[in-house]
C-alpha cells in the first residue's frame, strides 16, 4: 500500500503534468488558429488582386514575386486561362471558400464567368508548429522536475508529523514511549498530537482501573473459595459416614473446578491488561525448560524430545510465557498416544522465534480448528475433563507478546505453533 506522501506526490504531479500538457496543446491550437486566420487574410488579398488584374489587365500588374508558397488556377467558362505554381496533387475544390487538403490551403472564388482557385503551401506553418512543440517540451520537462522537487519538499513538510505520529504510536503500543512527542509543522498537527496524547492518558487510566478491578476480584473470589475448600478438607478428616464423605468429595471436586475456572479467567483478564512496560529480557530456552519441568511432574511417564537450543533473548513477561508453554505441553500430553513422545522444535531467525509443540494423536476436527482458542470451547473429540480455557489463556498471552499462535496437522502429528517477535 502506498504511503500518504507518495499518494500526494503522485496526485499533484499527475494533475500538474496533465494541466501543463493540456495548456501546451491549447497554446499550439491557438497559434495554429491565429496563423491560419493570417494566412487566409493574405490569400484573400492576393485573390482580390488577381481578380482585379484579370478584369482590368491594363491596370496595376499583380505581384507574384516572393510568393513561392502560392499558386493559382483560373478558368473562364471551363477553359483554363491562367495557372501558376500548382502543387503536384492539385485538386479542384467542389465548394467555394477556404479549405485544407494535403498540406495545402485552398481558396475558391467565383466571379461572373471566372473561377479562381488560390493555393498556399502550409509546410512552413507546420514546421513552425513542430518547432513550437519542441520548444514547449524543452521548457516543460525541466519545469516539471523543478515542481516535483518543490512539491516533494512541501509534501515532506506536511506529512512528516503524521509519519512521526504513526511511528511513535507503534512505540506507545509497545510500551516504549508513554506519549507522542513531535515538532508540529502546522496547527492541525499540534491539535492532533494533543488529542492523541489525551486519548492515551484516558486509555492508561482505564487500563489501570481494570487492573485494579481484576486484582480486587481475584482476592474477593479466591479467599471464599479457599476457605470453603479448607473446611471441606477438614470435614473429610473427621469420622463421618461413607455416604457423607462421598458427597463432600463431590462438593470439593466442584469447588476445585470453580477455583481452577476463576484462576484461568483471572489470568486471561490480567494478561489482557498487562502493559508492555512490564516486559523484561529473558532467555526463552530457560522458560521452555522450566515449563517442561512443570509438566513432567504431572506426566512422569511421558517422554519429552526437544531440539538442542542455545540462549535466545526475547522481551517478554517470563511467568506468563512459562504458563503458555506449560498449557500447550499439558494439552499435548493429554491427547498424545501413550507410547509416543511429545516433541518441541525451535527455529530462530533475525526477527522471530518459532516454537512448535507436537504430539502424535487424533487431529482436531476441521470444523473446530477456528474455535479452539475461544473461551469455554471444547472440541467435539475432547476425551478428558476440562473447561475450555487452556488454549484461550495461550492465545491471550500470545496476543500480549504480539505473537502468532495457530494449529496444524501433518503426517499424523498435531502441531501448536507460536511465533514470537524478538
C-alpha positions as CSV (number, residue, x, y, z in Angstrom):
1,X,0.0,0.0,0.0
2,X,1.4,3.4,-1.0
3,X,2.2,5.9,1.8
4,X,0.3,9.1,2.2
5,X,3.4,11.1,1.0
6,X,3.7,9.0,-2.2
7,X,0.0,9.3,-2.9
8,X,0.0,13.1,-2.6
9,X,3.1,13.3,-4.8
10,X,1.6,11.1,-7.4
11,X,-1.7,13.0,-7.3
12,X,-0.3,16.6,-7.6
13,X,2.3,15.6,-10.2
14,X,-0.3,13.9,-12.3
15,X,-2.6,16.9,-12.1
16,X,0.3,19.3,-12.9
17,X,1.6,17.2,-15.9
18,X,-1.9,16.9,-17.3
19,X,-2.6,20.6,-16.8
20,X,0.7,21.6,-18.4
21,X,0.2,19.2,-21.4
22,X,-3.3,20.5,-21.8
23,X,-2.2,24.1,-21.7
24,X,0.6,23.4,-24.3
25,X,-1.9,21.7,-26.6
26,X,-4.3,24.7,-26.2
27,X,-1.4,27.1,-26.9
28,X,-0.4,25.2,-30.1
29,X,-4.0,25.1,-31.2
30,X,-4.3,28.9,-30.6
31,X,-1.2,29.6,-32.6
32,X,-2.5,27.3,-35.3
33,X,-5.8,29.1,-35.4
34,X,-4.3,32.6,-35.5
35,X,-1.8,31.6,-38.1
36,X,-4.5,30.1,-40.3
37,X,-6.5,33.3,-40.0
38,X,-3.5,35.4,-41.0
39,X,-2.9,33.1,-44.0
40,X,-6.5,33.2,-45.0
41,X,-6.4,37.0,-44.9
42,X,-3.2,37.1,-47.1
43,X,-4.8,34.6,-49.5
44,X,-7.9,36.7,-49.7
45,X,-5.9,39.9,-50.5
46,X,-3.9,38.0,-53.1
47,X,-7.1,36.6,-54.7
48,X,-8.7,40.0,-54.9
49,X,-5.6,41.5,-56.5
50,X,-5.7,38.6,-59.0
51,X,-9.3,39.2,-59.8
52,X,-8.8,42.9,-60.4
53,X,-5.9,42.2,-62.7
54,X,-8.0,39.7,-64.7
55,X,-10.9,42.1,-65.0
56,X,-8.6,45.0,-66.0
57,X,-5.3,43.8,-67.4
58,X,-4.3,47.3,-68.3
59,X,-4.3,48.2,-64.6
60,X,-1.6,47.6,-62.0
61,X,0.0,44.2,-62.5
62,X,-0.2,41.6,-59.8
63,X,3.0,40.9,-57.8
64,X,3.8,37.2,-57.5
65,X,7.5,37.7,-56.6
66,X,8.2,36.4,-53.1
67,X,5.1,34.3,-53.0
68,X,6.7,30.9,-53.8
69,X,4.2,29.2,-51.4
70,X,1.3,30.5,-53.5
71,X,-0.2,29.1,-56.7
72,X,-3.4,29.8,-58.6
73,X,-5.7,28.3,-61.3
74,X,-8.1,30.5,-63.2
75,X,-10.8,29.2,-65.6
76,X,-13.3,31.0,-67.7
77,X,-16.4,29.0,-68.7
78,X,-14.5,25.8,-68.1
79,X,-11.4,26.9,-70.0
80,X,-8.1,27.4,-68.2
81,X,-6.8,30.9,-68.9
82,X,-4.1,31.1,-66.2
83,X,-2.1,28.8,-64.0
84,X,0.9,29.2,-61.7
85,X,2.9,27.1,-59.3
86,X,0.2,24.5,-58.6
87,X,1.1,21.5,-56.3
88,X,1.5,18.1,-57.8
89,X,-1.6,16.8,-56.0
90,X,-3.7,19.7,-57.0
91,X,-7.4,19.1,-56.7
92,X,-10.2,21.5,-57.7
93,X,-12.4,22.1,-54.6
94,X,-16.1,21.4,-55.1
95,X,-17.2,24.2,-52.7
96,X,-16.3,27.9,-52.5
97,X,-14.4,29.3,-49.6
98,X,-11.4,28.1,-47.6
99,X,-10.5,24.5,-47.0
100,X,-7.3,22.5,-46.3
101,X,-6.3,19.4,-48.3
102,X,-3.0,17.6,-48.3
103,X,-0.9,20.3,-46.5
104,X,-2.4,22.9,-48.9
105,X,-4.7,25.7,-48.1
106,X,-7.3,26.4,-50.8
107,X,-9.5,29.4,-51.6
108,X,-12.1,29.1,-54.3
109,X,-14.0,32.2,-55.5
110,X,-16.5,32.6,-58.4
111,X,-16.9,36.0,-60.0
112,X,-19.0,36.3,-63.2
113,X,-17.6,33.7,-65.6
114,X,-14.3,33.4,-63.8
115,X,-13.4,30.6,-61.4
116,X,-10.4,31.4,-59.3
117,X,-8.6,28.9,-57.1
118,X,-5.6,30.1,-55.0
119,X,-3.4,27.6,-53.1
120,X,-1.0,28.2,-50.3
121,X,1.5,25.6,-49.1
122,X,1.4,25.1,-45.3
123,X,4.6,23.2,-44.8
124,X,6.3,26.3,-43.3
125,X,3.3,26.6,-41.0
126,X,3.5,23.0,-39.8
127,X,7.3,23.3,-39.4
128,X,6.7,26.3,-37.1
129,X,4.2,24.4,-35.1
130,X,6.6,21.5,-34.7
131,X,9.4,23.8,-33.6
132,X,7.0,25.4,-31.1
133,X,6.0,22.0,-29.7
134,X,9.7,21.0,-29.3
135,X,10.4,24.3,-27.6
136,X,7.4,23.9,-25.2
137,X,8.6,20.4,-24.3
138,X,12.1,21.6,-23.7
139,X,10.7,24.2,-21.3
140,X,8.1,21.9,-19.8
141,X,10.3,18.9,-18.8
142,X,12.8,20.8,-16.6
143,X,9.9,22.8,-15.2
144,X,8.2,19.5,-14.2
145,X,11.3,18.4,-12.4
146,X,11.5,21.8,-10.6
147,X,7.9,21.5,-9.5
148,X,8.5,17.9,-8.4
149,X,11.4,18.8,-6.2
150,X,9.5,21.7,-4.7
151,X,6.4,19.6,-4.3
152,X,8.3,16.8,-2.5
153,X,9.8,19.3,0.0
154,X,6.3,20.7,0.6
155,X,4.8,17.2,0.9
156,X,7.5,16.1,3.2
157,X,6.9,19.1,5.5
158,X,3.2,18.4,5.6
159,X,3.3,14.6,6.1
160,X,6.4,14.3,8.3
161,X,4.3,15.0,11.5
162,X,1.8,12.3,10.5
163,X,4.5,9.8,9.8
164,X,6.2,10.6,13.1
165,X,2.9,10.2,15.0
166,X,2.4,6.8,13.3
167,X,5.8,5.6,14.3
168,X,5.5,6.9,17.8
169,X,2.1,5.3,18.2
170,X,3.7,1.9,17.5
171,X,6.3,2.6,20.2
172,X,3.5,3.7,22.6
173,X,1.5,0.5,21.9
174,X,4.7,-1.5,22.6
175,X,5.2,0.4,25.9
176,X,8.5,2.0,24.8
177,X,7.0,5.5,24.9
178,X,4.3,6.9,27.1
179,X,3.3,9.9,25.0
180,X,3.7,11.3,21.5
181,X,6.4,13.9,21.2
182,X,6.9,15.6,17.8
183,X,7.7,19.0,16.4
184,X,4.4,20.1,14.7
185,X,4.8,21.9,11.4
186,X,1.2,23.1,11.5
187,X,-1.6,24.0,13.9
188,X,-3.5,20.9,12.8
189,X,-0.6,18.6,13.6
190,X,-0.3,20.2,17.1
191,X,-4.0,19.6,17.7
192,X,-3.8,16.0,16.5
193,X,-0.8,15.4,18.8
194,X,-2.7,16.9,21.8
195,X,-5.8,14.9,21.2
196,X,-3.9,11.6,20.8
197,X,-2.0,12.2,24.0
198,X,-5.2,12.9,25.8
199,X,-6.7,9.7,24.5
200,X,-3.6,7.7,25.5
201,X,-3.9,9.2,29.0
202,X,-7.5,8.2,29.3
203,X,-6.8,4.7,28.0
204,X,-3.9,4.3,30.5
205,X,-6.2,5.4,33.4
206,X,-8.9,2.9,32.2
207,X,-6.3,0.1,31.9
208,X,-5.1,0.9,35.4
209,X,-8.6,0.8,36.8
210,X,-9.2,-2.6,35.1
211,X,-6.0,-4.0,36.6
212,X,-7.1,-2.8,40.0
213,X,-10.5,-4.3,39.4
214,X,-9.0,-7.7,38.3
215,X,-6.8,-7.7,41.4
216,X,-9.7,-6.9,43.7
217,X,-11.9,-9.6,42.1
218,X,-9.1,-12.1,42.4
219,X,-8.9,-11.6,46.2
220,X,-12.7,-11.4,46.6
221,X,-13.3,-14.7,44.7
222,X,-10.2,-16.7,45.8
223,X,-10.5,-16.1,49.5
224,X,-14.1,-17.5,50.0
225,X,-13.4,-20.5,47.7
226,X,-10.1,-21.2,49.6
227,X,-12.0,-21.1,52.9
228,X,-14.7,-23.5,51.6
229,X,-12.0,-25.9,50.2
230,X,-10.1,-25.8,53.5
231,X,-13.3,-26.5,55.5
232,X,-14.2,-29.4,53.2
233,X,-10.8,-30.9,53.6
234,X,-11.1,-30.7,57.4
235,X,-14.5,-32.4,57.2
236,X,-13.0,-35.3,55.2
237,X,-10.6,-36.0,58.1
238,X,-13.4,-36.4,60.6
239,X,-15.2,-39.6,61.4
240,X,-18.2,-39.4,59.1
241,X,-20.3,-41.9,57.3
242,X,-19.0,-43.0,53.9
243,X,-22.0,-41.7,52.0
244,X,-21.5,-38.3,53.6
245,X,-17.8,-38.3,52.7
246,X,-18.7,-39.2,49.1
247,X,-21.0,-36.2,48.9
248,X,-18.3,-34.0,50.4
249,X,-15.8,-35.3,47.9
250,X,-18.2,-34.3,45.1
251,X,-18.6,-30.8,46.6
252,X,-14.8,-30.4,47.0
253,X,-14.3,-31.5,43.4
254,X,-16.8,-28.9,42.2
255,X,-15.1,-26.2,44.4
256,X,-11.7,-27.2,42.9
257,X,-13.3,-26.7,39.4
258,X,-14.5,-23.3,40.5
259,X,-11.1,-22.4,41.8
260,X,-9.5,-23.5,38.5
261,X,-12.0,-21.6,36.3
262,X,-11.6,-18.5,38.4
263,X,-7.8,-18.7,38.3
264,X,-7.8,-19.2,34.5
265,X,-10.3,-16.4,33.9
266,X,-8.4,-14.0,36.1
267,X,-5.2,-15.0,34.4
268,X,-6.7,-14.1,31.0
269,X,-8.0,-10.8,32.4
270,X,-4.6,-9.9,33.9
271,X,-2.9,-10.9,30.7
272,X,-5.1,-8.7,28.6
273,X,-4.5,-5.7,30.8
274,X,-0.7,-6.2,31.2
275,X,1.3,-3.5,29.7
276,X,4.4,-4.0,27.5
277,X,6.2,-1.8,30.1
278,X,6.3,-5.0,32.2
279,X,8.4,-6.8,29.6
280,X,11.9,-7.8,30.6
281,X,14.7,-9.5,28.6
282,X,14.5,-13.3,29.3
283,X,16.2,-16.4,28.0
284,X,13.5,-18.2,26.1
285,X,15.3,-21.6,26.3
286,X,15.2,-21.4,30.1
287,X,11.5,-20.5,30.1
288,X,10.8,-23.5,27.9
289,X,12.8,-25.9,30.0
290,X,11.0,-24.6,33.2
291,X,7.6,-25.3,31.6
292,X,8.7,-28.8,30.6
293,X,9.8,-29.4,34.2
294,X,6.4,-28.3,35.5
295,X,4.5,-30.6,33.1
296,X,6.8,-33.6,33.5
297,X,6.0,-33.7,37.2
298,X,2.3,-34.2,36.3
299,X,3.1,-36.7,33.4
300,X,6.1,-38.6,34.8
301,X,5.8,-41.4,32.3
302,X,5.7,-39.1,29.3
303,X,8.9,-38.7,27.2
304,X,9.8,-35.2,26.0
305,X,12.0,-34.7,23.0
306,X,13.4,-31.2,22.5
307,X,15.8,-29.8,19.9
308,X,19.2,-28.7,21.2
309,X,18.8,-25.0,21.9
310,X,21.1,-22.1,22.7
311,X,20.4,-19.0,24.7
312,X,17.7,-17.0,22.9
313,X,16.9,-13.5,24.3
314,X,13.4,-12.1,24.0
315,X,11.5,-9.3,25.7
316,X,8.5,-10.8,27.5
317,X,6.7,-11.5,30.8
318,X,8.6,-14.6,31.8
319,X,6.0,-16.3,34.1
320,X,3.2,-15.8,31.5
321,X,5.2,-17.4,28.7
322,X,6.1,-20.3,31.0
323,X,2.3,-20.7,31.7
324,X,1.5,-20.6,27.9
325,X,4.1,-23.3,27.1
326,X,3.0,-25.4,30.0
327,X,-0.6,-25.2,28.8
328,X,0.5,-26.3,25.3
329,X,2.6,-29.1,26.7
330,X,-0.2,-30.3,29.0
331,X,-2.6,-30.3,26.1
332,X,-0.1,-32.3,24.0
333,X,0.3,-34.9,26.8
334,X,-3.4,-35.3,27.3
335,X,-4.1,-36.0,23.6
336,X,-1.0,-37.9,22.6
337,X,-0.6,-41.6,22.0
338,X,0.7,-43.3,25.2
339,X,3.8,-44.8,23.7
340,X,4.7,-41.7,21.7
341,X,6.8,-38.7,22.9
342,X,5.9,-35.0,23.0
343,X,8.3,-33.1,20.8
344,X,9.4,-29.4,20.8
345,X,11.0,-27.8,17.8
346,X,12.6,-24.3,18.0
347,X,13.6,-22.2,14.9
348,X,15.2,-18.8,15.2
349,X,15.9,-16.1,12.7
350,X,16.9,-12.4,12.9
351,X,13.3,-11.2,13.7
352,X,11.3,-14.1,15.2
353,X,11.5,-17.4,17.2
354,X,9.1,-20.2,16.2
355,X,8.3,-22.8,18.9
356,X,6.4,-26.0,17.8
357,X,4.8,-28.3,20.4
358,X,4.0,-31.6,18.6
359,X,2.3,-34.8,19.5
360,X,1.1,-38.0,17.8
361,X,-2.7,-38.4,18.1
362,X,-6.0,-37.8,16.5
363,X,-6.4,-34.4,14.7
364,X,-8.7,-31.7,15.8
365,X,-11.8,-31.8,13.5
366,X,-11.5,-29.2,10.8
367,X,-14.8,-27.6,11.7
368,X,-13.4,-26.9,15.2
369,X,-10.0,-25.5,14.3
370,X,-11.1,-21.9,14.0
371,X,-12.8,-22.0,17.5
372,X,-10.2,-23.8,19.7
373,X,-8.8,-20.6,21.1
374,X,-12.1,-19.3,22.2
375,X,-13.0,-19.3,25.9
376,X,-15.0,-22.3,27.1
377,X,-14.9,-24.0,23.7
378,X,-14.2,-27.7,23.8
379,X,-13.5,-29.7,20.6
380,X,-16.0,-32.4,19.7
381,X,-13.3,-35.1,20.1
382,X,-12.2,-34.0,23.6
383,X,-11.8,-37.0,25.8
384,X,-10.6,-35.6,29.1
385,X,-12.2,-33.3,31.6
386,X,-11.6,-29.6,31.2
387,X,-13.0,-26.1,31.0
388,X,-12.0,-25.0,27.5
389,X,-9.8,-22.2,28.9
390,X,-6.3,-23.6,28.4
391,X,-5.9,-22.5,24.8
392,X,-7.7,-19.3,25.5
393,X,-5.1,-18.4,28.0
394,X,-2.3,-19.3,25.5
395,X,-4.0,-17.0,22.9
396,X,-4.2,-14.1,25.4
397,X,-0.6,-14.5,26.4
398,X,0.4,-14.7,22.7
399,X,-1.6,-11.5,21.9
400,X,0.2,-9.7,24.8
401,X,3.5,-10.6,23.3
402,X,2.3,-9.8,19.7
403,X,3.0,-13.4,18.8
404,X,1.1,-15.6,16.4
405,X,-0.3,-18.9,17.5
406,X,-2.0,-21.5,15.4
407,X,-2.8,-25.2,15.0
408,X,-1.5,-27.5,12.2
409,X,-1.9,-31.2,11.4
410,X,0.5,-33.0,9.2
411,X,1.5,-36.7,8.7
412,X,-0.3,-37.8,11.8
413,X,1.3,-35.1,14.0
414,X,-0.6,-32.3,15.8
415,X,1.3,-29.1,16.0
416,X,0.7,-25.9,18.0
417,X,3.0,-23.3,16.6
418,X,3.8,-20.0,18.4
419,X,5.9,-17.4,16.5
420,X,7.4,-14.8,18.9
421,X,8.9,-11.5,17.8
422,X,12.4,-10.7,19.3
